Amino acid sequence: MTVKNTIQEKLTAAFAPAFLEVIDESDQHRGHGGWQEGGQTHFRVKITAAAFAGQSRVAIHRLINQTLAAELKGGVHALAIEAKAT
């Protein structure tokens, strides 16, 4: 299973999003810190979920980072988050 698929599965299980897109942007960071051959190091997450209602932007980012803690401690070097409540 790819890192992208793992991220999708974990976010879906945790937040039941109305919209979720996980984009591997690793190729855009070739030669930068954390980049590795084969990619799967830099991701952008676009997510919309009712679970985020009433939460601040910082709180939402913390929830997502907690959900993906294992990936962030592993091979994921960067995670850009675009999140909002439905």
VENTAFEN-V225233 format. One record per helix or strand. SS is the DSSP state (hx for helix, st for strand). FROM is the first residue (numbers start at 1). LEN is the number of residues. If there is no record, write none. Layout:
SS,FROM,LEN / SS,FROM,LEN
This chain:
hx,3,13 / st,19,6 / hx,26,4 / st,42,7 / hx,50,3 / hx,57,11 / hx,69,5 / st,78,7
